[in-house]
């Protein structure tokens, strides 16, 4: 059939096209992290536009975006300043290769990022996604050790249990969430795992304080036993996102930084999920005055408009790659769309808006409001735990609150809550049976209330139906 002009569709054309789009979606599109058989039955919303913090589907229904476009949207949709930045850059050039060339937008963004990152994180390597930012960091760490003044072969990484750093083979190696990655075990390189310093679902042989002490001791022991073979310690600062919004024990990050620095182990801070204001500061590391050796950024860097990532390194790391071409110290790694001018231009505009609109002050306000609202759902017999850091919220659903007994996974309780929330005009997404709220950091308090009202009602409805009373 002839393709319609999607920019000039009247309601009648939209309605006539909807069955075709649904059919083509099922026939041709493979969605990420999605059981496609169930997806085909559920007929999810087909988003055609967005305005402010709301999305509109092809049927004309409006939804509040409660997960900030999978944790990357900052200022909302159709933001005039961000739209204008892209249009202005389009009037010059959309993209040209960064291999052997450069562009003003990419240069200015690198300067602005480095002026905001802590310590001497002064060198930006661009890529296009969180996983590629982490992948570059891993290779940089290994090559750094091979090229530093006293070269060493270090190829082992220390990771946290339940960590998630992306879905490329390198990032999976340091992540390894069984549900995602079990088929690839034989492809992954060696890592050392230390336990996650959180107080929910601890082993029966520990009390809470004893478990936290064990988590700290495990870091000391891992570095004492393997320090001379460890390329880097990799951590999601303060919060492990995909593990279910696991909020770390206060001062754990600072402790890890002190131990790694003492033993000469570089620290890679993966701030793809937690960066750009979601924990309350622009970068999560700031809250414990930590300067990592390598910082990975993505998601919120462009305000949620275009793919862009950055791996930012210290002077010491960068200097190991300097030398004449014949010395072979070059970092032979890159991407076709590295330093894309459109993405860098909108990223610059987003950083400017964060400051001009005092968005970090808004984070403090809506985070406090979220905390107060979450108290309302805390006594629900099927809410086992509520975890929050800034605007990052995980509500863990359980069959039995007292015994922390999980629901039968075949029930897909977290998913059922998202379907119930969708009926109420709110889009959220679960991590297993953890319902995640991740509003954009610029969202006003009134819409935080709208988000909470819908999600809490969805939890009550879904858990009531599951418990049979």
N, C-alpha and C positions, 0 to 999 in steps of 0.2 A: 504494500500500500504506500501511497505518497506520504512523505514525512511532513507533519504540520510544523508551522512556525511556533516553537515553544514559547517565544517571547510575546506573542500576541494572541494568546488563546482566550476565547470567551468561555463562560461556564459550560455552554452546550458542547463545545469542542473538547474541553477537559473531560466531561462526562462520557463522551463517545470514545475517547482515547483510553480511558481507564482500564477497560477489560483487556485491551491489547497490551498495555504496559504491564499489567499483572501477569499475563501469559508469557510475555517476553522475559520478564524478571525471573520467573520460575524456569523457563527453558534455557536461559543464557547467562544469568548472573549468579556468581558464587560468592555469597556474603561471608565476611570474616567472623570467626567464632560463632557460627550459626549452624544448628542442626537443620539442614535444608528441608527435610521431610516435614518437620513441625512448622517451619517457617511458611511453607506453602499453604498449610491449613489455616494459619492465623491471620493472613492478610494484613501485614503491618502497615502503618501509615506511609504513604508515598509523599514525601515532603517536596513541595514546589516553591515555597517562599518562606522568608523569615523577616521579622521586624521586631526590634527591641530584643526581648528575651523569649519571644514566642515564635513558634513554627506553624505553618499552615500546610495541610495535606491537600491532595487532589480532590478530595470530597468536600473541601471547604471547612473542615474542622480545625480548630486552633488548639495548640498544645504549648504549655510552658516547658521550656527545656531545663530539666532538673539535673542534667549531667554535663552541661556546658559543652555539647558536641563531642562527647567522650573526653572531657577534662581539658579541652584546649581553648574554648571560647572565653574571652575576657570581657569584652565591652558590649556584647550582644550582636544582633544582626542588622545589616544595612546601616552601619555606623558611618555617618557622612564623612568624617575625617579619614577613616580607613579606605572607604570607597574612593575618595578623591586622591589619596596617595597612589593607589593602583592606576587610576585613570591617568594621572600625571606621568607616572613612569611608563605607561603604555605609549604615551606620546613621544617617548624617547626610544626605548627598546625594551622588549619583554625578557629576552635572555640572550646571552652569548657565553661562550665557554670561559671558564675560570682557569683552565689549564694554560699557563703562559700569558694570561691576560687578567684584567681586573675591572671593577666598576665602582663608581662613586658610592652607590647605595650600599654595596657590600663592605666597602672600606669604612663608611660612616657607621654602619651597624656594628662592626667589629669594635670600633673605637668606643661606641656608646655602651656596648656590653662590658668591655674591659674596664670602663670607668665605674661600672656598678658592681662588678664581681669583687669579692674580698681579696685582700692580699695582692700577690703578684701574678694573678691569673691574667696574663697579658697577651695571649696568642690564641686566635680563633681558627679552628678548622671546621669548615661548613660541610654539612650533608643535608639529608632531606627527611629524616624520621628519627624517632627516639632510638630505635634499634641500631640504626647506622651510626648515630652518635656514640653509642656504647661500643659497637664493633670497632670503630676507629680508636676509641680509648684503650681497648684491650691490646690492639696491635701497637699503639704508641707505647704502652707500658712495656711490652716485651722488647721492642726495638730500642727503647731508652736504655734498658739494662745492658743490652748488647753493645751500645755505643757510648756509654758514659766513660769517664776517665779510667775507671777500673772495671772493665767489662765483665759481665756475668751472664750466664744462661739461666734465666728465670722464666718459667712458663706455666707455673701453677697460680691459681687465684683463690683467695678466700672469699666466700660468699655467705649470706645468711639463709637459713632455712626458710622456704617459702618465697624466696626472692623472685622477682620477675623483672627482666631487663629488656624484653623484646623477643622477636621470633626468628632472627637469623641464627645460624648455627653457633656462632661465638656467643651471642647474647643468651641463647638457650643454655649453653654450657654453664653459665654462671647464674641461671635462673632455675630451670628444672622444676616447674610445677607439673606433677605427675599427670594430671588430667590433660594437660596440653602436650607434653613432650615425651611421654614414655616410649613411643615408637622409635625415637631417635637416640636412645641411650648409647648405642654403639658408635655413634658419630661424634660424641661430645668429648671435649678434652678434660683433663684432670682438674678437679677443684677440691677444696677443703671447706666443709660446711660447719658453721657455728650456729647455735640456736638463736632464735629471734627473742629479744628481750621484752616480752609482753606477758601480762598476768592472767590471761584467759586461756583456758584449756591447757594448763600446765600438767606435766606427768604426775601420776598419783604419788610417786615417792618423794615429792617436794611440796613444801608450802610455798607461798608466793615469794617471800623474801629469799628463801633458800634457792629457788629457781632463778631469780634475778642474779644472785651472786654466782650461780653456776654459769649463767650466760656471760658474765664478765670474765670469769676464770677461763672459760673456753677460748676467748679471744687471746688472753695471755698465753695459754698453752699452745694454741695453734701457731702463733707467731714464734714462740720459743722453740717449738719442735721443727718448724718448716720455714722460718724466716729467710734462710739463705736460698730458698728455691721459689719464694713467692714473688710474683711479678707485681701484684697489687691486691689490696683489700677493696672490694666493691660493695657499696652500700647505697640504699635509698635513704637519704637523711630524714630522720624523724618518723616517717610513715612508710610502711610497705603497702603500696596501693593495691595491686592485683591479688595480693595474698588475703585481701579482705579488710583493707584499711586498718592494718595493725600499727598502732601508735606505740613507738618505742618508749622505754623507760627514760625519763629526763636525765640528761648528761651522758647517755650512752654514746652518742656521736662524739662528744668531746673526749670521752675516755678512749674510744677507738682511734681518734686522731693522735692522742698523746702516745699510745702504745706503738702505733705504726711509725710515727716520727722517730721515736727512740730506737726502733729496730731497722730503720732505713727502708721501710715498706711503703711505697706510694699508696695514697688513698684516692680512689675514684668515687666521686659523689654523683650518683645518677639522679639528677633533679628533673628528669623528663616529666614525671607526674607531679612532683611537689613544688617545682619552681614557678616563678611568676605569680607570687602572691597567695597561693592557695593555703599555705600554712600560716599566713599572717605577715610574713616579711617577703621581700622580693625573691630572695633565695632562702631556702630552709636552713642552710648551713649558718646563716647569720645568727640564728637564735642561740647557738651554742659557741659562737665566735670561732668557728672552724674554717680554716682555709684548706681545701683539698688540693692535691697535686693536679688532678684532672677533674673537670666539671662537665657533665653532660646535660645539654638543654635541648628542648624541642617543645611540642604541644603549644603552650601559651605564647611562645616567642612572637608569632605573627598575629596574636589576638584571635587565633582560630580561623584565619582567612586562607592561608596557603601553607603547603608543606615546607618546613625549614627546620634544621637542627644545627647545633653548634657543639663542638668539643673544645673546651677552653683549657689551656695548660699553663703551668707556671714557667717562669724564665728558665729555671733549671732543666725542666723536661725539654723545653724547646731547644735549648742550647746544644743538647746531645745530637740534634739533627742538622746542625750547621756545619758547613765545610764545602770544599770545592766538589764539583760533580764527580770527578774521578775518585773521590774518597768513598763514594757509595753510601753516604749518610742520609740520602733523600728518603722521605716517607712516600713510598710508592703506593698510594691509595687515593681514591677519588670517585666522584660521581658525575654523570653527565650534567646534571642540573645544579651542581655545586655553586653556591653564591648567587642563586637566581635573583635577578634584579627586582622583579615584581615582589617576591617574598621579602627581600631585604627592605624594600621601600615601605611596605605595609608594617613590617616589624618596627621600623623607626617611628612610624606614626603611632603605633600601639604603645611603645615606651613613652612617647611624649604625652599621650592621653592618660596613661597611668599616673603620671605626675600632675598634669594639669587638673585632672578630675579628682585628685586625692583618693585614688582607688584603694590604696592600702589602708587608709582610714576607714573606708567603707567595709573592707574585710573585717576589721576589728568589730565594727557595729553589727554586721550580719552574723558573724561568728558567735558573738555573745547572745544574739537573739536566737540563733539555732540551738545553742546550749539550753536556753530556757524552754524552748518549744520541745526539745527532745525529752525533757523530764516528764512530759505528759504521756509518753508512750513507754517509759521505762518500766512501769509496773505491769505491763501486759504479760500474761503468763507464757507467751511464746516469744518474747523478746529476751534473748539470753544475754546479750551484751550490746552496748552502744559505745562506739569508739569515734572520737572526734579530734581533729586538729585543724583549726581554722575552718575553712568551708568543706573540708574533707570529712565525710561522715559515713560510717558503716554500721548498719543495724542488723545484728545477727539473729536470725530466727531459729528457734529450737522447738522440738516436740515437748521437752520437759525442762523447764527453767532451772529447777533445783539441781538436777543431775546433769545439766548441759547436754542432754540427749538430742542428737540431731534428728531432723526429719528424715524419713525414707527419701533418698535422693531421687527416686523415680517420680516423686510428687512434684519436683521442681518448684518448691515453694517460693523461692526468690523470684523466679520467672513469673509465677502466678500473680505475685504482688505487682509486678511491673505491668501485667495485662490489666489488672484491676485499676491501677493508677492511670493507665492510658485511657480507660473509659471515663475517667474523671478529668481528662484534659491535661495530664502531666506525663512527660517522658522521663523515666529513670531506667537504670539498668542494674541487674544484680551481678554479684560475684558468687556463684553458687547460691547459698541461702543467706548471703549477706546483701541486704538492700543498700545500695550506694546512693547517697545524695552528694552532688558535686555542683552546686550552682555557680554560675559565672561570678567572679569576684566583684564585678560592678553591679550586680543585681540589687535592686532596692529592697528594703525590709518588707514592704507590702507583698512582694512576690515570693519572698521566703515564707511568709505565712500561707500563701496559696499553695506552695510546694508542700509544706508540712501537712496542711489540712488534707490534701489529696492522698499523700503517701500514708499518713497515719490511718485514714479511713480504709485504704486498700489493705493495709496490714490487718486491721481488725476484721474486715470482711473475709479475707483469705484464710486467716488462722482460725476464725470461728467456724468456717466451713470445713476445714481440715480436721478440727477436733471433734466435730459432730455435735456441738452444743453451743 
